[in-house]
């Protein structure tokens, strides 16, 4: 677990493959669906609090 201080930013990356896995040679599509009214917010769980 890593605790981020208030005001810090996170970069969210979507990947359909894991480059750290040596046997992974395939390329797969990753689809992200959104709508004009979406807020663009990602909610992360809060541990202990």
mmCIF file of the N, C-alpha and C atoms, coordinates in Angstrom:
data_MODEL
# 
_entry.id   MODEL 
# 
loop_
_atom_site.group_PDB 
_atom_site.id 
_atom_site.type_symbol 
_atom_site.label_atom_id 
_atom_site.label_alt_id 
_atom_site.label_comp_id 
_atom_site.label_asym_id 
_atom_site.label_entity_id 
_atom_site.label_seq_id 
_atom_site.pdbx_PDB_ins_code 
_atom_site.Cartn_x 
_atom_site.Cartn_y 
_atom_site.Cartn_z 
_atom_site.occupancy 
_atom_site.B_iso_or_equiv 
_atom_site.pdbx_formal_charge 
_atom_site.auth_seq_id 
_atom_site.auth_comp_id 
_atom_site.auth_asym_id 
_atom_site.auth_atom_id 
_atom_site.pdbx_PDB_model_num 
ATOM 1   N N  . UNK A 1 1  ? 0.844   -1.150  0.000   1.00 0.00 ? 1  UNK A N  1 
ATOM 2   C CA . UNK A 1 1  ? 0.000   0.000   0.000   1.00 0.00 ? 1  UNK A CA 1 
ATOM 3   C C  . UNK A 1 1  ? 0.901   1.226   0.000   1.00 0.00 ? 1  UNK A C  1 
ATOM 4   N N  . UNK A 1 2  ? 0.490   2.240   -0.730  1.00 0.00 ? 2  UNK A N  1 
ATOM 5   C CA . UNK A 1 2  ? 1.198   3.519   -0.741  1.00 0.00 ? 2  UNK A CA 1 
ATOM 6   C C  . UNK A 1 2  ? 0.213   4.608   -0.370  1.00 0.00 ? 2  UNK A C  1 
ATOM 7   N N  . UNK A 1 3  ? 0.613   5.484   0.512   1.00 0.00 ? 3  UNK A N  1 
ATOM 8   C CA . UNK A 1 3  ? -0.255  6.600   0.920   1.00 0.00 ? 3  UNK A CA 1 
ATOM 9   C C  . UNK A 1 3  ? 0.209   7.869   0.209   1.00 0.00 ? 3  UNK A C  1 
ATOM 10  N N  . UNK A 1 4  ? -0.716  8.510   -0.446  1.00 0.00 ? 4  UNK A N  1 
ATOM 11  C CA . UNK A 1 4  ? -0.426  9.753   -1.147  1.00 0.00 ? 4  UNK A CA 1 
ATOM 12  C C  . UNK A 1 4  ? -0.891  10.926  -0.307  1.00 0.00 ? 4  UNK A C  1 
ATOM 13  N N  . UNK A 1 5  ? -0.073  11.950  -0.252  1.00 0.00 ? 5  UNK A N  1 
ATOM 14  C CA . UNK A 1 5  ? -0.451  13.145  0.488   1.00 0.00 ? 5  UNK A CA 1 
ATOM 15  C C  . UNK A 1 5  ? -1.505  13.918  -0.293  1.00 0.00 ? 5  UNK A C  1 
ATOM 16  N N  . UNK A 1 6  ? -2.315  14.648  0.437   1.00 0.00 ? 6  UNK A N  1 
ATOM 17  C CA . UNK A 1 6  ? -3.365  15.456  -0.159  1.00 0.00 ? 6  UNK A CA 1 
ATOM 18  C C  . UNK A 1 6  ? -2.771  16.405  -1.200  1.00 0.00 ? 6  UNK A C  1 
ATOM 19  N N  . UNK A 1 7  ? -3.390  16.455  -2.359  1.00 0.00 ? 7  UNK A N  1 
ATOM 20  C CA . UNK A 1 7  ? -2.930  17.344  -3.421  1.00 0.00 ? 7  UNK A CA 1 
ATOM 21  C C  . UNK A 1 7  ? -2.007  16.684  -4.434  1.00 0.00 ? 7  UNK A C  1 
ATOM 22  N N  . UNK A 1 8  ? -1.512  15.476  -4.141  1.00 0.00 ? 8  UNK A N  1 
ATOM 23  C CA . UNK A 1 8  ? -0.667  14.769  -5.100  1.00 0.00 ? 8  UNK A CA 1 
ATOM 24  C C  . UNK A 1 8  ? -1.519  14.256  -6.250  1.00 0.00 ? 8  UNK A C  1 
ATOM 25  N N  . UNK A 1 9  ? -0.891  14.004  -7.389  1.00 0.00 ? 9  UNK A N  1 
ATOM 26  C CA . UNK A 1 9  ? -1.604  13.528  -8.574  1.00 0.00 ? 9  UNK A CA 1 
ATOM 27  C C  . UNK A 1 9  ? -1.174  12.114  -8.918  1.00 0.00 ? 9  UNK A C  1 
ATOM 28  N N  . UNK A 1 10 ? -2.084  11.382  -9.553  1.00 0.00 ? 10 UNK A N  1 
ATOM 29  C CA . UNK A 1 10 ? -1.799  10.040  -10.053 1.00 0.00 ? 10 UNK A CA 1 
ATOM 30  C C  . UNK A 1 10 ? -2.002  10.036  -11.555 1.00 0.00 ? 10 UNK A C  1 
ATOM 31  N N  . UNK A 1 11 ? -1.196  9.280   -12.260 1.00 0.00 ? 11 UNK A N  1 
ATOM 32  C CA . UNK A 1 11 ? -1.404  9.089   -13.696 1.00 0.00 ? 11 UNK A CA 1 
ATOM 33  C C  . UNK A 1 11 ? -2.026  7.711   -13.873 1.00 0.00 ? 11 UNK A C  1 
ATOM 34  N N  . UNK A 1 12 ? -3.129  7.650   -14.579 1.00 0.00 ? 12 UNK A N  1 
ATOM 35  C CA . UNK A 1 12 ? -3.879  6.419   -14.782 1.00 0.00 ? 12 UNK A CA 1 
ATOM 36  C C  . UNK A 1 12 ? -3.611  5.921   -16.194 1.00 0.00 ? 12 UNK A C  1 
ATOM 37  N N  . UNK A 1 13 ? -3.068  4.722   -16.318 1.00 0.00 ? 13 UNK A N  1 
ATOM 38  C CA . UNK A 1 13 ? -2.722  4.159   -17.619 1.00 0.00 ? 13 UNK A CA 1 
ATOM 39  C C  . UNK A 1 13 ? -3.525  2.882   -17.830 1.00 0.00 ? 13 UNK A C  1 
ATOM 40  N N  . UNK A 1 14 ? -4.115  2.749   -18.996 1.00 0.00 ? 14 UNK A N  1 
ATOM 41  C CA . UNK A 1 14 ? -4.868  1.546   -19.345 1.00 0.00 ? 14 UNK A CA 1 
ATOM 42  C C  . UNK A 1 14 ? -4.042  0.756   -20.354 1.00 0.00 ? 14 UNK A C  1 
ATOM 43  N N  . UNK A 1 15 ? -3.797  -0.519  -20.046 1.00 0.00 ? 15 UNK A N  1 
ATOM 44  C CA . UNK A 1 15 ? -3.016  -1.372  -20.940 1.00 0.00 ? 15 UNK A CA 1 
ATOM 45  C C  . UNK A 1 15 ? -3.698  -2.724  -21.064 1.00 0.00 ? 15 UNK A C  1 
ATOM 46  N N  . UNK A 1 16 ? -3.681  -3.276  -22.252 1.00 0.00 ? 16 UNK A N  1 
ATOM 47  C CA . UNK A 1 16 ? -4.272  -4.591  -22.478 1.00 0.00 ? 16 UNK A CA 1 
ATOM 48  C C  . UNK A 1 16 ? -3.215  -5.685  -22.411 1.00 0.00 ? 16 UNK A C  1 
ATOM 49  N N  . UNK A 1 17 ? -1.977  -5.319  -22.134 1.00 0.00 ? 17 UNK A N  1 
ATOM 50  C CA . UNK A 1 17 ? -0.891  -6.287  -22.025 1.00 0.00 ? 17 UNK A CA 1 
ATOM 51  C C  . UNK A 1 17 ? 0.024   -5.861  -20.884 1.00 0.00 ? 17 UNK A C  1 
ATOM 52  N N  . UNK A 1 18 ? 0.796   -6.798  -20.382 1.00 0.00 ? 18 UNK A N  1 
ATOM 53  C CA . UNK A 1 18 ? 1.736   -6.521  -19.306 1.00 0.00 ? 18 UNK A CA 1 
ATOM 54  C C  . UNK A 1 18 ? 3.144   -6.728  -19.835 1.00 0.00 ? 18 UNK A C  1 
ATOM 55  N N  . UNK A 1 19 ? 3.857   -5.649  -20.059 1.00 0.00 ? 19 UNK A N  1 
ATOM 56  C CA . UNK A 1 19 ? 5.203   -5.728  -20.608 1.00 0.00 ? 19 UNK A CA 1 
ATOM 57  C C  . UNK A 1 19 ? 6.185   -6.457  -19.707 1.00 0.00 ? 19 UNK A C  1 
ATOM 58  N N  . UNK A 1 20 ? 5.870   -6.565  -18.406 1.00 0.00 ? 20 UNK A N  1 
ATOM 59  C CA . UNK A 1 20 ? 6.759   -7.253  -17.473 1.00 0.00 ? 20 UNK A CA 1 
ATOM 60  C C  . UNK A 1 20 ? 6.641   -8.769  -17.587 1.00 0.00 ? 20 UNK A C  1 
ATOM 61  N N  . UNK A 1 21 ? 5.601   -9.263  -18.253 1.00 0.00 ? 21 UNK A N  1 
ATOM 62  C CA . UNK A 1 21 ? 5.392   -10.698 -18.411 1.00 0.00 ? 21 UNK A CA 1 
ATOM 63  C C  . UNK A 1 21 ? 6.102   -11.150 -19.680 1.00 0.00 ? 21 UNK A C  1 
ATOM 64  N N  . UNK A 1 22 ? 7.163   -11.952 -19.544 1.00 0.00 ? 22 UNK A N  1 
ATOM 65  C CA . UNK A 1 22 ? 8.020   -12.325 -20.673 1.00 0.00 ? 22 UNK A CA 1 
ATOM 66  C C  . UNK A 1 22 ? 7.284   -13.077 -21.774 1.00 0.00 ? 22 UNK A C  1 
ATOM 67  N N  . UNK A 1 23 ? 6.252   -13.853 -21.438 1.00 0.00 ? 23 UNK A N  1 
ATOM 68  C CA . UNK A 1 23 ? 5.558   -14.637 -22.448 1.00 0.00 ? 23 UNK A CA 1 
ATOM 69  C C  . UNK A 1 23 ? 4.474   -13.869 -23.181 1.00 0.00 ? 23 UNK A C  1 
ATOM 70  N N  . UNK A 1 24 ? 4.287   -12.633 -22.850 1.00 0.00 ? 24 UNK A N  1 
ATOM 71  C CA . UNK A 1 24 ? 3.213   -11.838 -23.435 1.00 0.00 ? 24 UNK A CA 1 
ATOM 72  C C  . UNK A 1 24 ? 3.708   -11.153 -24.704 1.00 0.00 ? 24 UNK A C  1 
ATOM 73  N N  . UNK A 1 25 ? 3.399   -11.722 -25.855 1.00 0.00 ? 25 UNK A N  1 
ATOM 74  C CA . UNK A 1 25 ? 3.838   -11.153 -27.127 1.00 0.00 ? 25 UNK A CA 1 
ATOM 75  C C  . UNK A 1 25 ? 2.669   -10.613 -27.952 1.00 0.00 ? 25 UNK A C  1 
ATOM 76  N N  . UNK A 1 26 ? 1.460   -10.815 -27.479 1.00 0.00 ? 26 UNK A N  1 
ATOM 77  C CA . UNK A 1 26 ? 0.294   -10.395 -28.247 1.00 0.00 ? 26 UNK A CA 1 
ATOM 78  C C  . UNK A 1 26 ? -0.079  -8.948  -27.995 1.00 0.00 ? 26 UNK A C  1 
ATOM 79  N N  . UNK A 1 27 ? -0.763  -8.387  -28.950 1.00 0.00 ? 27 UNK A N  1 
ATOM 80  C CA . UNK A 1 27 ? -1.286  -7.028  -28.816 1.00 0.00 ? 27 UNK A CA 1 
ATOM 81  C C  . UNK A 1 27 ? -2.799  -7.135  -28.813 1.00 0.00 ? 27 UNK A C  1 
ATOM 82  N N  . UNK A 1 28 ? -3.431  -6.610  -27.805 1.00 0.00 ? 28 UNK A N  1 
ATOM 83  C CA . UNK A 1 28 ? -4.882  -6.675  -27.673 1.00 0.00 ? 28 UNK A CA 1 
ATOM 84  C C  . UNK A 1 28 ? -5.440  -5.260  -27.595 1.00 0.00 ? 28 UNK A C  1 
ATOM 85  N N  . UNK A 1 29 ? -6.650  -5.058  -28.107 1.00 0.00 ? 29 UNK A N  1 
ATOM 86  C CA . UNK A 1 29 ? -7.258  -3.724  -28.011 1.00 0.00 ? 29 UNK A CA 1 
ATOM 87  C C  . UNK A 1 29 ? -7.747  -3.446  -26.591 1.00 0.00 ? 29 UNK A C  1 
ATOM 88  N N  . UNK A 1 30 ? -7.709  -2.204  -26.204 1.00 0.00 ? 30 UNK A N  1 
ATOM 89  C CA . UNK A 1 30 ? -8.288  -1.750  -24.936 1.00 0.00 ? 30 UNK A CA 1 
ATOM 90  C C  . UNK A 1 30 ? -9.312  -0.684  -25.296 1.00 0.00 ? 30 UNK A C  1 
ATOM 91  N N  . UNK A 1 31 ? -10.544 -0.871  -24.870 1.00 0.00 ? 31 UNK A N  1 
ATOM 92  C CA . UNK A 1 31 ? -11.616 0.058   -25.204 1.00 0.00 ? 31 UNK A CA 1 
ATOM 93  C C  . UNK A 1 31 ? -12.047 0.825   -23.964 1.00 0.00 ? 31 UNK A C  1 
ATOM 94  N N  . UNK A 1 32 ? -12.112 2.124   -24.093 1.00 0.00 ? 32 UNK A N  1 
ATOM 95  C CA . UNK A 1 32 ? -12.591 2.983   -23.011 1.00 0.00 ? 32 UNK A CA 1 
ATOM 96  C C  . UNK A 1 32 ? -13.842 3.675   -23.520 1.00 0.00 ? 32 UNK A C  1 
ATOM 97  N N  . UNK A 1 33 ? -14.915 3.556   -22.780 1.00 0.00 ? 33 UNK A N  1 
ATOM 98  C CA . UNK A 1 33 ? -16.188 4.144   -23.189 1.00 0.00 ? 33 UNK A CA 1 
ATOM 99  C C  . UNK A 1 33 ? -16.505 5.320   -22.278 1.00 0.00 ? 33 UNK A C  1 
ATOM 100 N N  . UNK A 1 34 ? -16.858 6.424   -22.877 1.00 0.00 ? 34 UNK A N  1 
ATOM 101 C CA . UNK A 1 34 ? -17.262 7.594   -22.092 1.00 0.00 ? 34 UNK A CA 1 
ATOM 102 C C  . UNK A 1 34 ? -18.362 8.327   -22.841 1.00 0.00 ? 34 UNK A C  1 
ATOM 103 N N  . UNK A 1 35 ? -18.985 9.232   -22.154 1.00 0.00 ? 35 UNK A N  1 
ATOM 104 C CA . UNK A 1 35 ? -20.057 10.030  -22.747 1.00 0.00 ? 35 UNK A CA 1 
ATOM 105 C C  . UNK A 1 35 ? -19.803 11.496  -22.418 1.00 0.00 ? 35 UNK A C  1 
ATOM 106 N N  . UNK A 1 36 ? -20.392 12.413  -23.176 1.00 0.00 ? 36 UNK A N  1 
ATOM 107 C CA . UNK A 1 36 ? -20.165 13.839  -22.934 1.00 0.00 ? 36 UNK A CA 1 
ATOM 108 C C  . UNK A 1 36 ? -20.469 14.272  -21.497 1.00 0.00 ? 36 UNK A C  1 
ATOM 109 N N  . UNK A 1 37 ? -21.404 13.588  -20.837 1.00 0.00 ? 37 UNK A N  1 
ATOM 110 C CA . UNK A 1 37 ? -21.756 13.974  -19.473 1.00 0.00 ? 37 UNK A CA 1 
ATOM 111 C C  . UNK A 1 37 ? -20.905 13.334  -18.395 1.00 0.00 ? 37 UNK A C  1 
ATOM 112 N N  . UNK A 1 38 ? -19.977 12.431  -18.787 1.00 0.00 ? 38 UNK A N  1 
ATOM 113 C CA . UNK A 1 38 ? -19.120 11.783  -17.795 1.00 0.00 ? 38 UNK A CA 1 
ATOM 114 C C  . UNK A 1 38 ? -18.188 12.806  -17.154 1.00 0.00 ? 38 UNK A C  1 
ATOM 115 N N  . UNK A 1 39 ? -17.916 12.603  -15.876 1.00 0.00 ? 39 UNK A N  1 
ATOM 116 C CA . UNK A 1 39 ? -17.101 13.572  -15.141 1.00 0.00 ? 39 UNK A CA 1 
ATOM 117 C C  . UNK A 1 39 ? -15.607 13.338  -15.278 1.00 0.00 ? 39 UNK A C  1 
ATOM 118 N N  . UNK A 1 40 ? -15.199 12.150  -15.717 1.00 0.00 ? 40 UNK A N  1 
ATOM 119 C CA . UNK A 1 40 ? -13.775 11.872  -15.829 1.00 0.00 ? 40 UNK A CA 1 
ATOM 120 C C  . UNK A 1 40 ? -13.112 11.629  -14.488 1.00 0.00 ? 40 UNK A C  1 
ATOM 121 N N  . UNK A 1 41 ? -13.862 11.151  -13.519 1.00 0.00 ? 41 UNK A N  1 
ATOM 122 C CA . UNK A 1 41 ? -13.334 10.915  -12.176 1.00 0.00 ? 41 UNK A CA 1 
ATOM 123 C C  . UNK A 1 41 ? -13.141 9.424   -11.957 1.00 0.00 ? 41 UNK A C  1 
ATOM 124 N N  . UNK A 1 42 ? -11.997 9.049   -11.417 1.00 0.00 ? 42 UNK A N  1 
ATOM 125 C CA . UNK A 1 42 ? -11.728 7.669   -11.029 1.00 0.00 ? 42 UNK A CA 1 
ATOM 126 C C  . UNK A 1 42 ? -11.727 7.630   -9.509  1.00 0.00 ? 42 UNK A C  1 
ATOM 127 N N  . UNK A 1 43 ? -12.558 6.768   -8.941  1.00 0.00 ? 43 UNK A N  1 
ATOM 128 C CA . UNK A 1 43 ? -12.608 6.646   -7.485  1.00 0.00 ? 43 UNK A CA 1 
ATOM 129 C C  . UNK A 1 43 ? -11.713 5.502   -7.043  1.00 0.00 ? 43 UNK A C  1 
ATOM 130 N N  . UNK A 1 44 ? -10.804 5.778   -6.119  1.00 0.00 ? 44 UNK A N  1 
ATOM 131 C CA . UNK A 1 44 ? -9.906  4.772   -5.582  1.00 0.00 ? 44 UNK A CA 1 
ATOM 132 C C  . UNK A 1 44 ? -10.318 4.447   -4.155  1.00 0.00 ? 44 UNK A C  1 
ATOM 133 N N  . UNK A 1 45 ? -10.124 3.196   -3.730  1.00 0.00 ? 45 UNK A N  1 
ATOM 134 C CA . UNK A 1 45 ? -10.493 2.848   -2.358  1.00 0.00 ? 45 UNK A CA 1 
ATOM 135 C C  . UNK A 1 45 ? -9.589  3.546   -1.348  1.00 0.00 ? 45 UNK A C  1 
ATOM 136 N N  . UNK A 1 46 ? -10.143 3.838   -0.200  1.00 0.00 ? 46 UNK A N  1 
ATOM 137 C CA . UNK A 1 46 ? -9.394  4.471   0.880   1.00 0.00 ? 46 UNK A CA 1 
ATOM 138 C C  . UNK A 1 46 ? -9.203  3.438   1.980   1.00 0.00 ? 46 UNK A C  1 
ATOM 139 N N  . UNK A 1 47 ? -7.962  3.144   2.319   1.00 0.00 ? 47 UNK A N  1 
ATOM 140 C CA . UNK A 1 47 ? -7.678  2.150   3.356   1.00 0.00 ? 47 UNK A CA 1 
ATOM 141 C C  . UNK A 1 47 ? -7.659  2.812   4.725   1.00 0.00 ? 47 UNK A C  1 
ATOM 142 N N  . UNK A 1 48 ? -8.381  2.244   5.645   1.00 0.00 ? 48 UNK A N  1 
ATOM 143 C CA . UNK A 1 48 ? -8.370  2.715   7.023   1.00 0.00 ? 48 UNK A CA 1 
ATOM 144 C C  . UNK A 1 48 ? -8.931  4.102   7.228   1.00 0.00 ? 48 UNK A C  1 
ATOM 145 N N  . UNK A 1 49 ? -9.777  4.522   6.314   1.00 0.00 ? 49 UNK A N  1 
ATOM 146 C CA . UNK A 1 49 ? -10.179 5.825   6.596   1.00 0.00 ? 49 UNK A CA 1 
ATOM 147 C C  . UNK A 1 49 ? -11.282 6.513   6.057   1.00 0.00 ? 49 UNK A C  1 
# 
